Amino acid sequence: MELGSGQGVGTEAGLATTEDAERFVALADHGRVLRILIEIDIPDLPTALDEAHGIAAVLERAGVRRPILLHGVDGTAWPFVELARQKGWSTRVGMEDGKTLTDGTVAKDNAQIVAAATAIFRSTS
């Protein structure tokens, strides 16, 4: 991280497990990152949600205050969009993350997926 920031290059911390989060917060210069990407590659939704909450808890306990982007794939894509909305985090979506919309129909393009994610973020429920 030090090398990149010394050259004007921002760093994003990618965390996939609570163990990753523990290692990250133990770094002396963890506060230098621009953003934290929580990207969990666990297909089982309850387990993936537990991992996301575990990572968030580690960051909270350590007092880390950086923007968070939560990213899911396939079966976790839409639940993670909803969790990101609830937590005030960012997210990203596209056909590389999953080809279906929230109702299970196959999206015709990325624009349709982005529109569905935008609708989730605009909802108040």
Contacts in CASP RR format, 6 or more apart in sequence:
PFRMAT RR
TARGET T0000
AUTHOR 0000-0000-0000
METHOD contacts of the structure
MODEL  1
MELGSGQGVGTEAGLATTEDAERFVALADHGRVLRILIEIDIPDLPTALD
EAHGIAAVLERAGVRRPILLHGVDGTAWPFVELARQKGWSTRVGMEDGKT
LTDGTVAKDNAQIVAAATAIFRSTS
1 11 0 8 1.000
1 27 0 8 1.000
1 29 0 8 1.000
1 32 0 8 1.000
1 33 0 8 1.000
2 29 0 8 1.000
2 32 0 8 1.000
4 10 0 8 1.000
4 11 0 8 1.000
5 11 0 8 1.000
5 32 0 8 1.000
10 33 0 8 1.000
10 34 0 8 1.000
11 32 0 8 1.000
11 33 0 8 1.000
11 34 0 8 1.000
12 33 0 8 1.000
12 34 0 8 1.000
12 35 0 8 1.000
12 36 0 8 1.000
12 37 0 8 1.000
13 24 0 8 1.000
13 30 0 8 1.000
13 33 0 8 1.000
13 35 0 8 1.000
13 36 0 8 1.000
13 37 0 8 1.000
13 66 0 8 1.000
14 20 0 8 1.000
14 24 0 8 1.000
14 36 0 8 1.000
14 37 0 8 1.000
14 38 0 8 1.000
14 39 0 8 1.000
15 21 0 8 1.000
15 24 0 8 1.000
15 36 0 8 1.000
15 37 0 8 1.000
15 38 0 8 1.000
15 39 0 8 1.000
15 55 0 8 1.000
16 38 0 8 1.000
16 39 0 8 1.000
16 40 0 8 1.000
16 41 0 8 1.000
16 51 0 8 1.000
17 40 0 8 1.000
17 51 0 8 1.000
17 55 0 8 1.000
18 51 0 8 1.000
18 54 0 8 1.000
18 55 0 8 1.000
18 57 0 8 1.000
18 58 0 8 1.000
20 55 0 8 1.000
21 54 0 8 1.000
21 55 0 8 1.000
21 58 0 8 1.000
21 59 0 8 1.000
22 58 0 8 1.000
24 30 0 8 1.000
24 36 0 8 1.000
25 58 0 8 1.000
25 59 0 8 1.000
25 61 0 8 1.000
25 62 0 8 1.000
25 64 0 8 1.000
30 62 0 8 1.000
30 64 0 8 1.000
31 64 0 8 1.000
31 66 0 8 1.000
33 66 0 8 1.000
34 66 0 8 1.000
34 67 0 8 1.000
35 66 0 8 1.000
35 67 0 8 1.000
35 68 0 8 1.000
35 69 0 8 1.000
35 90 0 8 1.000
36 59 0 8 1.000
36 64 0 8 1.000
36 66 0 8 1.000
36 67 0 8 1.000
36 68 0 8 1.000
36 69 0 8 1.000
37 68 0 8 1.000
37 69 0 8 1.000
37 71 0 8 1.000
38 52 0 8 1.000
38 55 0 8 1.000
38 56 0 8 1.000
38 68 0 8 1.000
38 69 0 8 1.000
38 70 0 8 1.000
38 71 0 8 1.000
38 89 0 8 1.000
39 70 0 8 1.000
39 71 0 8 1.000
39 72 0 8 1.000
40 48 0 8 1.000
40 51 0 8 1.000
40 52 0 8 1.000
40 55 0 8 1.000
40 72 0 8 1.000
40 76 0 8 1.000
41 73 0 8 1.000
42 48 0 8 1.000
42 51 0 8 1.000
42 76 0 8 1.000
43 74 0 8 1.000
43 75 0 8 1.000
43 76 0 8 1.000
45 75 0 8 1.000
45 76 0 8 1.000
45 79 0 8 1.000
48 72 0 8 1.000
48 76 0 8 1.000
48 79 0 8 1.000
48 80 0 8 1.000
49 76 0 8 1.000
49 79 0 8 1.000
49 83 0 8 1.000
52 70 0 8 1.000
52 80 0 8 1.000
52 83 0 8 1.000
56 68 0 8 1.000
56 87 0 8 1.000
59 68 0 8 1.000
67 89 0 8 1.000
67 90 0 8 1.000
68 87 0 8 1.000
68 89 0 8 1.000
68 90 0 8 1.000
69 84 0 8 1.000
69 89 0 8 1.000
69 90 0 8 1.000
69 91 0 8 1.000
69 92 0 8 1.000
70 80 0 8 1.000
70 83 0 8 1.000
70 84 0 8 1.000
70 87 0 8 1.000
70 89 0 8 1.000
70 90 0 8 1.000
70 91 0 8 1.000
71 80 0 8 1.000
71 91 0 8 1.000
71 92 0 8 1.000
71 97 0 8 1.000
72 80 0 8 1.000
72 91 0 8 1.000
72 97 0 8 1.000
73 97 0 8 1.000
73 98 0 8 1.000
74 97 0 8 1.000
74 98 0 8 1.000
75 98 0 8 1.000
77 93 0 8 1.000
77 97 0 8 1.000
77 98 0 8 1.000
78 102 0 8 1.000
78 116 0 8 1.000
78 120 0 8 1.000
80 91 0 8 1.000
81 91 0 8 1.000
81 93 0 8 1.000
81 117 0 8 1.000
81 120 0 8 1.000
81 121 0 8 1.000
82 120 0 8 1.000
83 89 0 8 1.000
84 90 0 8 1.000
84 91 0 8 1.000
85 91 0 8 1.000
85 120 0 8 1.000
85 121 0 8 1.000
85 123 0 8 1.000
91 117 0 8 1.000
93 113 0 8 1.000
93 114 0 8 1.000
93 116 0 8 1.000
93 117 0 8 1.000
94 110 0 8 1.000
94 113 0 8 1.000
94 114 0 8 1.000
95 107 0 8 1.000
95 109 0 8 1.000
95 110 0 8 1.000
95 113 0 8 1.000
97 113 0 8 1.000
98 113 0 8 1.000
99 106 0 8 1.000
99 107 0 8 1.000
100 106 0 8 1.000
100 107 0 8 1.000
101 107 0 8 1.000
101 112 0 8 1.000
101 113 0 8 1.000
101 116 0 8 1.000
102 116 0 8 1.000
102 120 0 8 1.000
107 113 0 8 1.000
107 116 0 8 1.000
END
